[in-house]
Amino acid sequence: MKEIFHRFAVIVSGVAGSPSAFVGAIIVIFVWAFSGPAFGFSDTGQLVINTVTKIFTFLRVFLIKNTQNRDS
């Protein structure tokens, strides 16, 4: 299990640290920001984006810790 997570973490770290991932994140932010007025800044939309962001951040913490462990 440890080896599977290690391989997964290496792949995800490489993808998440790429310039294309950064550009993709910027595009998602702009789409979200400009779609707000179109949909009237609904509470459901805000709840969805907040939930997705929190889950992504929670999981990313473990990948960052794994990367730090590999560097030391």
HUURFEN-V660664 format. One record per pair of residues at least 12 apart in sequence whose ideal C-beta (glycine too) atoms are under 7 Angstrom apart, sorted by sequence separation. I is the first residue (numbers start at 1). J is the second residue. D is the distance in Angstrom with one decimal. If there is no record, write none. Layout:
I,J,D / I,J,D
//
This chain:
32,49,6.1 / 13,63,6.1 / 12,63,5.7 / 9,63,5.3 / 13,67,5.2 / 9,66,4.2 / 9,67,7.0
//
